[in-house]
Amino acid sequence: MKTRRPLIASLALVAALGLTGCGPNGGESATGSGSNGAVSQEAAKDLTPEADLAAAAQKLNTETMKIDMDMAGAMSMTGVADGKNGTTEMSVTMGAVSKDSKMVMRKVGPDLYMKVGGELGKLMGGNSSKEWMHLDAAKLGQGSSLNFGSKDDPAGAKAMLDVVTQVERVGDNGFKGTLDLTKSPRYNKDQNSLKALGDKATKVPFEAKKDSEGRLTELSFDMSGMGTGAGKVVTKYHDFGTPVSVEAPPASQVQEMPSQLSGILNA
């Protein structure tokens, strides 16, 4: 259990920022102009930095894309997301646990599937004859570190906007500012991994970039001031229009996630 806690704590921090996917309540500032929230380069100049960044994040909802994330070497994630159908597949490497600790997560409709290998797989246990564990995503709490890939925010970028407390432009396509984790709808005030950050959780520096089409392409936040081993978490969105085909694993390879494990991940 103690070995598993650093992993859950790391995922919880990412989840609180929405980088693994959770859609906040939409507002006028997030809609920009047009049905999908996209705005032209010229129109973007007339928006506030907050509205411009919101429009860039919302445009990901209509795209298929690849996503890469690196958490200061402690965890990395790569995968694909379909903004229209709300399907997602992510492969996660947990270097903080062991070099061979890996996890694959698939979101297909309301179903979440997870396959865990290496040392992490041994810690989690389960029926080794069935590689995949299944969980009804609808049963995940708002603060769950696995509550990702929602249909209205498959890339997980839009949720970040709920916690922005200050933002300014950097050139034509860049942004920087601060985030307040405690403002996130996913922030669990009783979660020790977040509670331990104290006031540091209210002033997290972030940077973001968009492309010439107005799509968010990079989002990073700096945790280096939060303790030993912490650093930058960088998420990149790219290869827009890439084919995305995510299917549920064969039923013969799936078991229900043990209640003990689902309880930990749902904390």
C-alpha positions as CSV (number, residue, x, y, z in Angstrom):
1,M,0.0,0.0,0.0
2,K,2.8,2.5,0.9
3,T,4.6,1.8,-2.3
4,R,1.4,2.5,-4.2
5,R,0.8,5.9,-2.6
6,P,3.3,8.0,-4.6
7,L,1.7,6.8,-7.8
8,I,-1.8,7.7,-6.6
9,A,-0.6,11.0,-5.3
10,S,0.9,11.9,-8.7
11,L,-2.2,10.9,-10.6
12,A,-4.3,12.9,-8.2
13,L,-2.4,16.1,-8.9
14,V,-2.8,15.6,-12.6
15,A,-6.4,14.7,-12.2
16,A,-7.1,17.9,-10.3
17,L,-5.9,19.9,-13.2
18,G,-8.0,17.9,-15.6
19,L,-5.1,16.6,-17.7
20,T,-6.5,13.1,-17.7
21,G,-9.9,14.4,-18.7
22,C,-12.9,15.9,-16.9
23,G,-15.2,18.6,-18.4
24,P,-16.1,21.6,-16.3
25,N,-19.2,23.7,-16.7
26,G,-19.0,25.6,-19.9
27,G,-19.3,29.4,-19.9
28,E,-19.6,32.2,-22.4
29,S,-15.9,32.9,-22.2
30,A,-15.2,29.3,-23.4
31,T,-17.4,29.5,-26.4
32,G,-15.7,32.1,-28.5
33,S,-17.4,32.5,-31.9
34,G,-18.7,29.7,-34.0
35,S,-20.4,26.4,-33.0
36,N,-17.2,24.7,-31.8
37,G,-15.7,27.6,-30.0
38,A,-12.9,28.1,-32.5
39,V,-11.9,31.7,-33.4
40,S,-9.8,33.1,-36.2
41,Q,-6.4,34.6,-35.5
42,E,-7.8,38.1,-36.1
43,A,-10.8,37.6,-33.9
44,A,-8.7,36.1,-31.2
45,K,-6.9,39.4,-30.8
46,D,-10.2,41.0,-29.6
47,L,-10.7,38.4,-26.9
48,T,-9.4,38.5,-23.4
49,P,-6.5,36.2,-22.8
50,E,-8.8,34.0,-20.7
51,A,-11.4,33.7,-23.5
52,D,-8.7,33.1,-26.1
53,L,-7.2,30.2,-24.1
54,A,-10.7,28.8,-23.4
55,A,-11.5,28.8,-27.1
56,A,-8.3,27.0,-27.9
57,A,-9.0,24.3,-25.4
58,Q,-12.6,23.9,-26.4
59,K,-11.6,23.3,-30.1
60,L,-10.1,20.0,-29.1
61,N,-13.6,18.7,-28.5
62,T,-14.2,18.4,-32.2
63,E,-10.8,16.8,-33.1
64,T,-9.1,13.5,-33.1
65,M,-5.6,13.8,-31.8
66,K,-2.5,12.2,-30.2
67,I,-1.7,13.2,-26.6
68,D,1.7,13.0,-24.9
69,M,2.4,13.9,-21.2
70,D,5.5,13.8,-19.1
71,M,5.5,14.3,-15.4
72,A,9.2,15.2,-14.6
73,G,10.3,11.7,-15.6
74,A,8.2,10.1,-12.8
75,M,5.3,9.3,-15.1
76,S,4.8,9.5,-18.8
77,M,1.6,9.0,-20.9
78,T,0.9,8.7,-24.6
79,G,-2.3,8.0,-26.4
80,V,-5.1,9.0,-28.7
81,A,-8.5,10.7,-28.2
82,D,-11.6,11.2,-30.3
83,G,-13.3,14.4,-29.3
84,K,-16.5,13.6,-31.2
85,N,-17.1,10.1,-29.9
86,G,-15.4,10.4,-26.5
87,T,-13.1,7.4,-26.9
88,T,-9.7,7.4,-25.5
89,E,-6.7,5.1,-25.1
90,M,-3.7,6.0,-23.0
91,S,-0.5,4.1,-22.2
92,V,1.2,5.1,-19.0
93,T,4.7,4.4,-17.8
94,M,5.2,4.7,-14.0
95,G,9.0,5.3,-13.6
96,A,8.5,6.4,-10.0
97,V,7.3,2.8,-9.2
98,S,9.7,0.8,-11.4
99,K,11.0,0.8,-14.9
100,D,8.7,-1.9,-16.0
101,S,5.5,-0.6,-14.4
102,K,3.1,0.2,-17.2
103,M,-0.6,0.7,-17.5
104,V,-3.0,0.9,-20.5
105,M,-6.3,2.6,-20.1
106,R,-9.2,2.5,-22.6
107,K,-12.4,4.5,-22.4
108,V,-15.2,3.2,-24.6
109,G,-18.5,4.8,-23.9
110,P,-19.3,4.4,-20.2
111,D,-16.7,1.6,-19.8
112,L,-13.2,2.0,-18.5
113,Y,-10.7,-0.8,-19.0
114,M,-7.3,-1.0,-17.4
115,K,-4.3,-3.4,-17.9
116,V,-1.4,-3.1,-15.5
117,G,2.0,-4.7,-15.9
118,G,5.4,-4.9,-14.1
119,E,5.9,-4.2,-10.4
120,L,2.8,-2.1,-10.4
121,G,0.7,-5.0,-11.7
122,K,2.1,-7.2,-8.8
123,L,1.1,-4.6,-6.3
124,M,-2.4,-4.4,-7.7
125,G,-2.9,-8.1,-7.9
126,G,-6.0,-9.5,-9.6
127,N,-6.6,-12.6,-11.8
128,S,-3.5,-13.0,-13.9
129,S,-5.4,-15.1,-16.4
130,K,-7.4,-12.1,-17.3
131,E,-5.2,-9.1,-18.3
132,W,-7.9,-6.4,-18.2
133,M,-9.9,-4.9,-15.4
134,H,-13.2,-3.3,-16.0
135,L,-14.9,-0.4,-14.2
136,D,-18.1,1.5,-14.9
137,A,-16.8,5.0,-15.5
138,A,-20.1,6.4,-14.3
139,K,-19.3,5.2,-10.8
140,L,-16.1,7.1,-10.6
141,G,-16.2,10.1,-8.3
142,Q,-15.3,13.6,-9.4
143,G,-12.0,13.4,-7.7
144,S,-10.9,10.1,-9.1
145,S,-7.5,10.0,-10.7
146,L,-9.0,7.8,-13.4
147,N,-12.0,9.9,-14.3
148,F,-10.7,10.7,-17.8
149,G,-11.9,10.9,-21.4
150,S,-15.2,12.5,-20.8
151,K,-17.1,13.1,-24.1
152,D,-17.2,16.9,-23.7
153,D,-13.5,17.1,-22.8
154,P,-11.6,14.0,-24.1
155,A,-8.2,15.7,-24.1
156,G,-8.7,16.9,-20.5
157,A,-7.6,20.5,-21.3
158,K,-10.9,22.3,-20.8
159,A,-11.1,21.4,-17.1
160,M,-7.9,23.4,-16.5
161,L,-9.8,26.6,-17.3
162,D,-11.8,26.2,-14.1
163,V,-8.7,26.7,-12.0
164,V,-7.0,29.6,-13.9
165,T,-6.7,32.6,-11.6
166,Q,-4.4,34.7,-13.8
167,V,-3.5,34.5,-17.5
168,E,-1.6,36.8,-19.9
169,R,-0.5,36.4,-23.5
170,V,3.0,35.6,-24.6
171,G,3.4,36.6,-28.2
172,D,0.6,35.7,-30.7
173,N,0.1,32.1,-29.7
174,G,1.3,31.7,-26.1
175,F,-0.1,32.1,-22.6
176,K,1.2,32.1,-19.0
177,G,-0.4,32.5,-15.7
178,T,-1.2,30.7,-12.4
179,L,-3.7,28.0,-11.4
180,D,-5.5,27.3,-8.1
181,L,-6.0,23.6,-7.7
182,T,-8.4,24.1,-4.9
183,K,-10.9,25.7,-7.4
184,S,-11.1,22.5,-9.5
185,P,-14.4,20.5,-9.3
186,R,-12.1,17.5,-9.0
187,Y,-10.2,18.8,-6.0
188,N,-10.8,16.6,-3.0
189,K,-10.1,18.6,0.1
190,D,-9.8,15.5,2.2
191,Q,-7.2,13.9,-0.1
192,N,-3.8,13.9,1.7
193,S,-1.8,14.2,-1.5
194,L,-3.4,17.5,-2.3
195,K,-4.0,18.7,1.3
196,A,-0.2,18.5,2.0
197,L,0.5,21.1,-0.6
198,G,-1.2,23.8,1.5
199,D,-1.0,27.3,0.0
200,K,1.3,26.1,-2.8
201,A,-1.8,24.5,-4.4
202,T,-3.3,27.9,-5.0
203,K,-0.4,29.4,-7.1
204,V,0.8,26.9,-9.6
205,P,2.6,28.5,-12.6
206,F,1.4,27.3,-16.0
207,E,2.2,28.0,-19.7
208,A,0.2,27.1,-22.8
209,K,0.5,27.3,-26.6
210,K,-2.0,27.2,-29.5
211,D,-1.4,26.7,-33.2
212,S,-2.3,28.8,-36.2
213,E,-5.7,27.0,-36.3
214,G,-6.5,28.1,-32.8
215,R,-6.1,24.7,-31.2
216,L,-4.4,24.1,-27.9
217,T,-1.1,22.3,-28.6
218,E,0.8,22.4,-25.3
219,L,0.0,22.8,-21.7
220,S,2.5,22.7,-18.8
221,F,2.5,23.5,-15.2
222,D,5.5,23.8,-12.9
223,M,5.4,21.8,-9.6
224,S,9.1,22.3,-8.9
225,G,8.3,24.5,-5.9
226,M,6.2,21.8,-4.3
227,G,8.8,19.5,-2.9
228,T,11.8,17.2,-3.7
229,G,11.4,15.3,-7.0
230,A,8.6,17.6,-8.3
231,G,9.0,19.3,-11.6
232,K,7.2,20.3,-14.8
233,V,4.2,18.4,-16.1
234,V,4.0,18.9,-19.9
235,T,1.1,17.7,-22.0
236,K,1.2,18.1,-25.8
237,Y,-1.7,17.7,-28.3
238,H,-0.8,17.0,-31.9
239,D,-1.4,15.0,-35.1
240,F,-4.9,16.4,-35.3
241,G,-7.1,14.3,-37.6
242,T,-5.3,11.1,-36.8
243,P,-7.4,7.9,-37.1
244,V,-8.7,6.7,-33.7
245,S,-10.0,3.2,-33.2
246,V,-10.5,2.1,-29.6
247,E,-12.3,-1.1,-28.8
248,A,-13.2,-3.0,-25.7
249,P,-10.9,-5.9,-24.9
250,P,-12.3,-9.5,-25.6
251,A,-14.7,-10.5,-22.8
252,S,-12.6,-13.5,-22.1
253,Q,-9.7,-11.3,-21.0
254,V,-11.7,-9.0,-18.7
255,Q,-12.5,-9.2,-15.0
256,E,-14.3,-6.7,-12.9
257,M,-11.9,-4.4,-11.0
258,P,-11.5,-5.6,-7.3
259,S,-13.6,-3.4,-5.0
260,Q,-10.5,-2.6,-2.8
261,L,-8.6,-1.3,-5.8
262,S,-11.5,0.7,-7.2
263,G,-12.0,2.3,-3.8
264,I,-8.4,3.5,-3.7
265,L,-8.5,4.9,-7.3
266,N,-11.9,6.5,-6.6
267,A,-10.5,8.4,-3.6
